[in-house]
Amino acid sequence: MSIAAIAIIADASATTTAAAAAATSAAATATAAAAPTAAGSYPIDIWGLVITVALVAIAAGMSIVMRLGVGRQMLWAALRSLIQLLAMGYVIKFVIEANNPWLVFALVAVMILAAIQITLSRASNIPKGLALDVFLTLLVGALLQFVFATQLIVRPHPWYAPQIVVTMTGMLLGNMVAAIAVAMSRFFDDMASRRYEIEMLLSLGATPFEAAKSSIISSVKLGMIPTISQLASSGIVLIPGMMAGQVIAGADPLTAAKYQFVVLAIISALTLLADSLIMLLVYRKPFTALHQYIQTV
């Protein structure tokens, strides 16, 4: 066989191989295009929302029949949650599309102000005038979360990415609100129950912090129980919302797990700092300038 013939055969073989590879690549692309993500495959339409609300209504009806006392509150909370989440969804969508840092931080500021009101409404038997203390605590927590979680760990582009800043701030505020409300309620109730012990300690020369120390410790521990329990049970007993949402939306489960761990760990650390900070800000409220105990609840 001549050299020219061999060259022709080799060229034809290469052309055939290239054509086959191109066909395979095209088929793979077509398959990938034809396979929608999980979010596109399983959309939640209006009937899905109706069925969900109906299930809550059935549970609330059972509560009313059994006189458990939580049926109406549960139904109202579910309807309120639906309205609030849909409204926030539209707001976040608008902020993401606008891609403006001023809108991002304006939304975060509104979330913090709403968190103050929710914290004060959830806490029971607390004195008036704690709004500034709660605001400072939430603001410090949000700033630390923005610096460490957003800028040092996730490092989004742009640096103010709404889908990162707003969602992570919302998760953090939700945990801090619950922990701070529980800690403040426990602190002032415990101080009231220890009134005579506190007065005795003060008469023996103890400082207000020394007299309130045991109440501070028990309040921080109580406020941290749900956060620590969630952190410890995640992955085995519980698949948290952020990881579950990303997996349902078609994200890589390993990537979703990393994000979820970062969020839970950061939230736990900052919630502990927030609980400690609010105690340092409010523990002097039951004391006068002369270190005398006064009843606040």
C-alpha positions in Angstrom: 0.0 0.0 0.0 1.4 3.4 -0.9 2.1 6.2 1.5 -0.6 8.3 -0.1 -3.2 5.6 0.4 -2.2 5.2 4.1 -2.5 8.9 4.6 -6.0 9.0 3.0 -7.2 6.1 5.2 -5.7 7.8 8.4 -7.4 11.1 7.5 -10.7 9.3 6.9 -10.4 7.5 10.2 -9.6 10.8 12.1 -12.6 12.4 10.4 -14.9 9.6 11.4 -13.6 9.7 15.0 -14.0 13.5 15.3 -17.5 13.1 13.9 -18.4 10.4 16.4 -17.0 12.5 19.3 -19.0 15.6 18.1 -22.1 13.4 17.9 -21.5 12.1 21.4 -20.9 15.6 22.7 -24.1 16.9 21.1 -26.1 14.0 22.5 -24.7 14.7 26.0 -25.6 18.4 25.6 -29.0 17.6 24.5 -29.5 15.2 27.4 -28.3 17.7 29.9 -30.6 20.4 28.4 -33.5 18.0 28.4 -32.9 17.1 32.1 -34.3 20.0 34.2 -33.1 20.8 37.6 -35.0 19.7 40.6 -36.4 23.2 41.1 -37.8 23.1 37.6 -39.1 19.5 37.9 -41.0 20.0 41.1 -42.5 23.5 41.2 -45.0 24.3 44.0 -48.1 25.7 42.5 -51.1 27.4 44.1 -52.7 24.0 44.8 -49.6 22.9 46.7 -50.0 25.9 49.0 -53.7 25.3 49.4 -53.1 21.6 50.4 -50.5 22.7 52.9 -52.8 25.3 54.5 -55.6 22.7 54.6 -53.3 20.3 56.4 -52.5 22.9 59.0 -56.2 23.7 59.3 -57.0 20.0 60.0 -54.3 19.9 62.7 -55.7 23.1 64.2 -59.2 21.7 64.1 -58.0 18.6 66.0 -56.4 20.9 68.6 -59.7 22.8 69.0 -61.7 19.6 69.4 -59.2 18.3 72.0 -59.1 21.7 73.7 -55.3 21.9 73.5 -55.4 25.7 73.2 -53.0 26.0 70.3 -55.2 25.5 67.2 -56.1 29.1 66.5 -52.6 30.3 67.1 -51.1 27.6 64.8 -53.5 28.4 62.0 -52.9 32.2 62.3 -49.2 31.7 62.5 -49.2 29.5 59.3 -51.2 32.1 57.4 -49.0 34.9 58.6 -45.9 33.0 57.7 -47.2 32.3 54.2 -48.0 36.0 53.6 -44.7 37.2 55.1 -42.6 34.7 53.2 -44.2 35.4 49.8 -43.8 39.2 50.5 -40.2 38.7 51.4 -39.7 36.6 48.3 -40.9 39.4 46.1 -38.7 41.9 48.0 -35.6 39.8 47.7 -36.2 39.2 44.1 -36.5 43.0 43.5 -33.3 43.6 45.5 -31.4 40.9 43.6 -32.5 42.3 40.2 -31.6 45.8 41.3 -28.2 44.7 42.4 -27.7 47.9 44.5 -25.7 47.8 47.8 -27.9 50.6 49.3 -31.0 48.5 48.8 -29.3 45.5 50.3 -28.4 47.3 53.5 -31.6 49.1 53.7 -33.4 45.8 53.7 -31.1 44.5 56.4 -31.8 47.6 58.5 -35.5 47.0 58.2 -35.0 43.4 59.2 -33.1 44.4 62.3 -35.8 46.9 63.3 -38.4 44.3 62.9 -36.3 41.9 64.9 -36.2 44.4 67.8 -40.0 44.5 68.0 -40.3 40.7 67.8 -37.7 40.2 70.5 -39.4 42.6 72.9 -42.8 41.1 72.2 -41.6 37.5 72.7 -39.8 38.3 76.0 -42.0 38.2 79.0 -41.8 40.0 82.4 -39.1 42.4 81.2 -38.8 46.1 82.1 -39.4 48.8 79.6 -36.5 50.7 77.9 -34.6 47.7 76.5 -35.0 48.5 72.8 -31.6 50.2 72.5 -29.9 47.3 74.2 -31.5 44.8 71.9 -30.7 46.9 68.9 -27.0 47.1 69.8 -26.9 43.4 70.3 -28.5 42.6 67.0 -26.4 45.1 65.2 -23.2 43.7 66.5 -24.3 40.2 65.6 -25.2 41.2 62.1 -21.9 43.1 61.6 -19.8 40.2 62.8 -21.8 37.8 60.6 -21.2 40.1 57.6 -17.5 40.3 58.2 -16.7 36.7 59.1 -19.3 34.6 57.3 -19.9 36.7 54.2 -16.6 38.4 53.5 -14.1 36.0 54.9 -15.7 32.6 54.3 -18.2 32.8 51.4 -16.5 35.8 49.6 -19.3 36.6 47.1 -19.1 38.6 44.0 -20.1 41.4 44.3 -19.2 41.7 47.9 -22.8 42.8 48.8 -24.5 39.9 46.9 -28.1 40.2 48.1 -28.8 36.4 47.9 -26.0 35.9 50.4 -26.1 38.9 52.6 -29.9 39.1 53.1 -30.5 35.3 53.5 -27.7 34.8 55.9 -28.6 37.8 58.0 -32.2 36.6 58.1 -31.2 33.2 59.4 -28.9 34.8 62.0 -31.5 37.3 63.2 -34.1 34.5 63.6 -31.9 32.5 65.9 -30.7 35.6 67.9 -34.2 36.8 68.4 -35.3 33.6 70.0 -32.2 33.2 72.1 -32.2 36.8 73.4 -35.9 36.8 74.2 -35.6 33.5 76.2 -32.4 34.8 78.0 -34.0 38.1 79.0 -37.2 36.5 80.2 -35.3 34.0 82.3 -32.9 36.6 83.7 -35.5 38.9 85.1 -37.7 36.1 86.4 -34.7 34.4 88.1 -33.6 37.7 89.6 -37.1 38.2 91.0 -37.1 34.7 92.5 -33.7 35.3 94.1 -34.6 38.7 95.6 -33.7 37.9 99.2 -30.5 36.1 98.2 -29.5 39.1 96.1 -30.2 41.5 98.9 -28.1 39.4 101.2 -25.2 39.3 98.8 -25.3 43.1 98.3 -25.4 43.6 102.1 -22.2 41.5 102.3 -20.4 43.7 99.8 -21.0 41.9 96.6 -21.2 44.0 93.4 -24.3 43.9 91.2 -22.5 41.6 88.7 -21.5 39.2 91.5 -25.1 39.2 92.8 -26.6 38.6 89.3 -23.9 36.2 88.1 -25.8 32.9 88.6 -28.9 34.4 86.9 -26.8 35.5 84.0 -25.2 32.1 83.6 -28.5 30.2 83.8 -30.1 32.6 81.3 -27.4 32.3 78.7 -27.5 28.5 79.0 -31.3 28.4 78.6 -31.2 30.7 75.6 -28.5 28.5 73.9 -30.2 25.1 74.3 -32.2 25.2 70.9 -29.1 26.5 69.0 -26.7 23.9 70.4 -29.2 21.1 69.9 -29.7 22.0 66.3 -26.0 22.1 65.7 -25.4 18.8 67.4 -28.3 16.9 65.6 -27.7 18.3 62.1 -26.7 15.7 59.5 -27.9 12.6 61.3 -31.3 13.4 62.8 -31.9 16.7 61.0 -31.3 18.0 57.5 -31.5 21.8 58.1 -33.5 24.1 55.8 -30.7 25.7 53.9 -29.1 22.3 52.9 -32.5 20.8 52.1 -33.4 23.8 50.0 -30.2 23.7 48.0 -30.4 19.9 47.4 -34.1 20.2 46.2 -33.0 23.1 43.9 -30.4 20.8 42.3 -27.2 21.9 44.0 -24.4 19.5 44.8 -25.2 17.9 48.2 -21.6 18.2 49.4 -21.6 21.9 48.6 -24.9 22.3 50.3 -23.5 20.5 53.4 -20.5 22.9 53.5 -22.8 25.9 53.3 -25.1 24.5 56.0 -22.2 23.8 58.4 -20.8 27.3 58.0 -24.2 28.8 58.6 -25.0 26.7 61.7 -21.5 27.1 63.2 -21.4 30.9 62.7 -25.0 31.3 64.0 -24.2 29.3 67.1 -21.1 31.3 67.9 -22.7 34.7 67.3 -25.9 33.7 69.2 -23.7 32.9 72.2 -22.0 36.2 71.8 -25.3 37.9 71.5 -26.7 36.2 74.6 -23.6 37.2 76.6 -23.7 40.8 75.3 -27.4 41.3 76.1 -26.8 40.1 79.6 -23.9 42.5 80.1 -26.2 45.3 78.9 -29.2 44.6 81.0 -27.9 43.0 84.2 -27.7 46.4 85.9 -31.4 47.2 85.3 -32.6 45.7 88.6 -30.0 47.8 90.6 -29.9 51.4 91.6 -26.8 53.6 91.4 -26.3 52.8 95.1 -26.2 49.0 94.3 -29.6 48.4 95.8 -31.9 45.8 94.3 -35.2 47.0 92.9 -38.1 44.8 91.7 -38.5 45.1 87.9 -41.2 42.6 87.2 
